[in-house]
């Protein structure tokens, strides 16, 4: 695949994404390569305008410290800087994508913690079979209660089950 064809694809390499994104961010702010270089230098990331131009045009590689500097100067997350430019240009899309990915990671951590806790309980109950039934009932009831509470908070009562809080207060 030619370099030109590769740059038109949605998913470029991380470094290619950064080069395109730097140029997009610089131009969106109306900055010249000199102005961007000045801002980088003021932030403690030494770079001359020629280096900015060479990075933007794929003539020079960018190192991690420089990428961090660009992200800081542009006020964007480093993950956003390396993402596909077509999505990154839509800041709200990137925020929402980050939120989905972060939530997924939290779910994975929670699932791992649940599995570990369940494994510990099962191991304990294997040594104490006389309390297994009662423990299983307690776990099931607590999980059902939490699930019901979550569903009510998220979706409200099921159709046809309208509780009138005022009527309860009058009784």
C-alpha positions as CSV (number, residue, x, y, z in Angstrom):
1,X,0.0,0.0,0.0
2,X,1.3,3.5,-0.8
3,X,2.0,6.1,1.8
4,X,-0.8,8.2,0.4
5,X,-3.3,5.4,0.5
6,X,-2.3,4.6,4.1
7,X,-2.8,8.1,5.2
8,X,-6.4,8.1,3.9
9,X,-7.3,5.1,6.0
10,X,-9.4,5.4,9.2
11,X,-6.8,3.7,11.3
12,X,-3.3,4.8,10.8
13,X,-0.4,3.8,12.9
14,X,-0.1,5.6,16.3
15,X,2.8,7.7,15.0
16,X,1.0,8.5,11.8
17,X,-2.1,9.5,13.8
18,X,0.0,11.8,15.9
19,X,1.5,13.5,12.9
20,X,-1.8,14.1,11.3
21,X,-3.4,15.2,14.6
22,X,-0.6,17.6,15.4
23,X,-1.2,19.4,12.1
24,X,-5.0,19.4,12.6
25,X,-4.7,20.8,16.1
26,X,-2.2,23.4,15.1
27,X,-4.3,24.6,12.1
28,X,-7.5,24.5,14.1
29,X,-5.9,27.0,16.5
30,X,-4.6,29.1,13.6
31,X,-1.0,28.6,14.8
32,X,2.1,28.5,12.6
33,X,4.8,26.0,13.2
34,X,6.7,28.8,14.8
35,X,3.9,29.6,17.2
36,X,3.5,25.9,18.1
37,X,7.3,25.6,18.6
38,X,7.2,28.7,20.9
39,X,4.4,27.2,23.0
40,X,6.2,23.8,23.3
41,X,9.4,25.6,24.4
42,X,7.5,27.7,27.0
43,X,6.0,24.4,28.4
44,X,9.5,22.9,28.7
45,X,9.5,20.8,25.6
46,X,12.4,22.0,23.4
47,X,11.5,21.9,19.7
48,X,12.2,24.2,16.8
49,X,9.7,25.0,14.0
50,X,11.5,22.9,11.5
51,X,11.1,19.8,13.7
52,X,7.4,20.5,14.1
53,X,7.1,20.7,10.2
54,X,9.1,17.5,9.8
55,X,6.9,15.6,12.3
56,X,3.7,16.8,10.7
57,X,4.9,15.7,7.3
58,X,6.3,12.3,8.4
59,X,9.9,13.3,7.8
60,X,10.8,12.9,11.5
61,X,9.7,10.5,14.1
62,X,8.2,11.7,17.4
63,X,9.3,10.4,20.7
64,X,7.1,9.8,23.8
65,X,8.3,13.0,25.6
66,X,7.5,15.1,22.5
67,X,4.1,13.5,22.2
68,X,3.3,14.3,25.8
69,X,4.4,17.9,25.1
70,X,2.1,18.3,22.2
71,X,-0.8,16.8,24.1
72,X,-0.1,19.2,27.0
73,X,0.2,22.3,24.7
74,X,-3.0,21.3,22.9
75,X,-4.8,20.5,26.2
76,X,-5.8,17.0,25.1
77,X,-5.3,13.6,26.5
78,X,-2.4,11.6,25.1
79,X,-4.8,8.8,24.1
80,X,-6.7,11.3,22.1
81,X,-3.6,12.5,20.3
82,X,-2.7,9.0,19.1
83,X,-6.3,8.1,18.1
84,X,-7.6,8.1,14.5
85,X,-7.7,11.8,13.3
86,X,-11.1,11.4,11.9
87,X,-12.5,10.6,15.3
88,X,-10.1,12.8,17.2
89,X,-11.2,15.9,15.4
90,X,-14.5,15.3,17.0
91,X,-13.5,15.9,20.6
92,X,-16.9,14.9,22.0
93,X,-16.7,11.5,20.2
94,X,-13.3,10.9,21.7
95,X,-14.6,11.8,25.2
96,X,-17.5,9.3,24.8
97,X,-15.2,6.6,23.4
98,X,-12.9,7.1,26.3
99,X,-15.9,6.9,28.7
100,X,-17.0,3.6,27.1
101,X,-13.5,2.1,27.2
102,X,-13.0,3.3,30.9
103,X,-16.4,1.8,31.9
104,X,-15.5,-1.5,30.1
105,X,-12.2,-1.6,32.0
106,X,-14.1,-1.0,35.3
107,X,-16.5,-3.8,34.4
108,X,-13.6,-6.1,33.8
109,X,-12.1,-5.2,37.2
110,X,-15.4,-5.7,38.9
111,X,-16.0,-9.0,37.2
112,X,-12.5,-10.2,38.3
113,X,-13.2,-9.0,41.9
114,X,-16.6,-10.8,41.9
115,X,-15.0,-14.0,40.6
116,X,-12.3,-13.9,43.2
117,X,-14.8,-13.2,46.0
118,X,-17.1,-16.0,44.8
119,X,-14.1,-18.4,44.6
120,X,-13.1,-17.5,48.2
121,X,-16.6,-18.1,49.4
122,X,-16.9,-21.4,47.5
123,X,-13.6,-22.6,49.0
124,X,-14.8,-21.7,52.5
125,X,-18.1,-23.4,52.0
126,X,-16.4,-26.5,50.7
127,X,-14.8,-26.7,54.2
128,X,-18.1,-25.8,55.9
129,X,-20.9,-27.7,54.0
130,X,-23.3,-27.3,56.9
131,X,-23.8,-23.6,56.1
132,X,-23.7,-23.8,52.3
133,X,-27.4,-23.7,51.8
134,X,-27.9,-20.7,54.1
135,X,-25.0,-18.8,52.6
136,X,-26.2,-19.4,49.1
137,X,-29.6,-18.1,50.0
138,X,-28.1,-15.0,51.6
139,X,-26.0,-14.3,48.5
140,X,-28.9,-14.9,46.1
141,X,-31.2,-12.7,48.2
142,X,-28.7,-9.9,48.4
143,X,-27.9,-10.0,44.7
144,X,-31.6,-10.1,43.8
145,X,-32.3,-7.1,46.1
146,X,-29.4,-5.1,44.5
147,X,-30.5,-6.0,41.0
148,X,-34.1,-5.0,41.7
149,X,-33.0,-1.7,43.3
150,X,-30.7,-1.0,40.3
151,X,-33.5,-1.8,37.8
152,X,-36.0,0.5,39.7
153,X,-33.5,3.3,39.8
154,X,-32.6,2.9,36.1
155,X,-36.0,2.1,34.5
156,X,-38.6,2.9,37.2
157,X,-41.4,0.6,38.2
158,X,-42.7,-2.0,35.7
159,X,-45.7,-0.9,33.6
160,X,-48.9,-1.3,35.7
161,X,-47.0,-1.0,39.0
162,X,-47.3,2.6,39.8
163,X,-46.7,3.4,43.4
164,X,-48.2,6.7,44.6
165,X,-45.9,8.0,47.2
166,X,-48.4,10.6,48.3
167,X,-51.0,7.9,49.0
168,X,-48.6,6.0,51.1
169,X,-47.9,9.1,53.2
170,X,-51.6,9.8,53.8
171,X,-52.3,6.3,55.3
